[in-house]
Amino acid sequence: MTDTERAVDDASHAPRARERDGGKRWPGPRRPVRDELGVLLVLALLVAGIGIPYPDFLDTDNLLSTAHNSVYISLMACGMVFALAMREVDLSVGGGYAMCLVVGALLVREGVPPWLAVPVVLVTGIVLGVFNALVTTLLALPSFIVTLGTLMLYRGVGLALADGKQITGLPLDDSFFTFAGGDPGGVPFALWALLAVVVVLAVVLARTRFGARVRAIGSNPDAAEFSGIPVVRTRIQALALSGFTTACAAAPALAFYGAGDPTLGQGYELQAIAACIIGGTPLAGGRGSVVGAVAGAMILSVVAAGLVFFEVPINWTSFATGGVILVAVAADSALRRSGRRRDRGGQRPAPQRTPSRVSLEAVMHPPFRTVAAALVLLTAVGCGDSGPGESDRLDMGIAVANISLNFAHEMVLGAQSAAEHAGDVDFKAVGPPNTDGPAEVQLFQNLTTRAEDGIVLENLDPPIFTRRAARAVDQGIPIVALDTAPTDGSKVTFYVGNDNYALGELMAGGP
């Protein structure tokens, strides 16, 4: 064992050394229970804050669906933690996700058994991550610039491989789609996969030599290189791991959506970075939290669901989401600073009051302030509706693919005008700020909990709505497909619109 390896190994065992030395602080892994407590409290209290006024939010199916919607960002964030912890960044994960999804769908469509296509997808993700690291090293460029370029490169390759179209016609009756895309044990398979990845990577970051090297490089890259730590090799490993977790997100996504869409994953890289930062991984490097990153991703998912339940107007959704994220980051940062001040001040004195008493100091603790501010923000921009429980009014809604598109905005305004004219309709409109099929799937699922008397669905990715729409129909919710024809398995029978593809064929064929 070299001196460098011995030093890194010693760092990984620092907690025991600290205990032996009477509590002196030595460089070592973070204490996850303490550091992640703030963001976990924020997540739990946000769920409670939404669930108390809207008990339907606490329905088991809705909670599992909300958690499932965060899985793909969570998996990417798990790998992103390692890159950020060593002062690197991987902006290519959104494009890599789409490319891996397309590669898997193409293999399955060409006759490769789906379960055998999964290892190919995982290897593809690793290759993409290694390519990012090699270009970063050979060109001596920041990974931010390199991965910004490969983001567009990978997405372009995915579009070219898919010929710019969704890849459908997959054998959805295969066990891969029924099991990996289903709910084994009553829990979505993707959540089981996420749990396994979190457990493994949390141990890798905190308890292995590789994790110690990542933290050492992030703390001081020059000192790490001077001491003999293999910076280049560790960078390649970290970015390869980021590519691997991106592929881990693509595989269950293919099983769940049952189609390969090269446009999926837009903006996922920024959401993954935001999840890491919310969870306590700083851009300055030196430390990271896998558990915190997953909690951060779930906070984003819960906030998106809360916008539907608080009936935030569709034009204010981006504002509310951004505001809640800023509040969460600021409050969690305040909690960490307060923890560091307590550490510097010596051992924390034992509390003198009984646990059953709740003081003003406890109420004003940063996690509580976070939730209070978040819920106030959501309520402030809400519709001011009287809330659930009015059985004499119809609860209806519309889900659109992109609230920024003129025709979608006009449809929302027209539907809202009709609801106001009827007078006995509580109408809700949801949609992502940009075209994002999975984000609309999430909003549609949340809408099914609130709009039980009927939903109009306008989307640009019918295949990925197949299972969600079928589940809503099975729940007795009338669904109307608008503008885009529904898939056969969606069970949606009422369609308003025209087939643009067929119309294009007619125009190209002439009179």
TAHUJO-V27024 format. One line per field, one symbol per residue. psi: psi as a letter, one per 20 degrees, with the letter a starting at -180 (. if undefined). burial: # if it has 16 or more other ideal C-beta (glycine too) atoms within 10 Angstrom, else .. A space follows every 50 residues. Layout:
psi: ???
burial: ???
This chain:
psi: prhghhghhhhijhghhhghkkjqpqpaqrohgghigghhgggghgghhh hghnhhhjpghgghggghhigghgghhghhghghhkkrqniihghhgggh gggghggghjippghhhghggghgggggghggggggghilqqhggghggh ghgghhgggghikjrqoakqniiqhghhghjbmpjjpphhhggggggggg hggghhjrhghhgghgghgngghghhijpngghhgggghhhghghghhhh ghgghghkqooiiqjpjhghhgggggghjjoqhiahrrogghgghghhgg ghgghhhghjlpqhijggggghghggggggghghgghhhhhhghjappqq qirqhiporhgghjqghhhggghghggghhjrikqiarinijqporrppq hoiipghgghggggghghghhhikpopppqqqhronghhhgghgghhhhh mijqppoorjmhhiighgghhgghijppppppgppqrhiijpiopoaqoh ghhhgghhia.
burial: ......##..##.#.............###.#..##.######.###.## #..#..#....#..#################################### #########....#..##.###.###.######.###.....#..###.# #.###.###.##...###.#.#.#.##..##......#######..##.. ##.###...##########.#..#....#.#..################# ################.##.############..################ ##############.##..##.###.###.######..#........... ..............###########.###.##..........######## ###.#..##.##..##..#.....#########.################ ##.###################....###########..#.#........ ...........
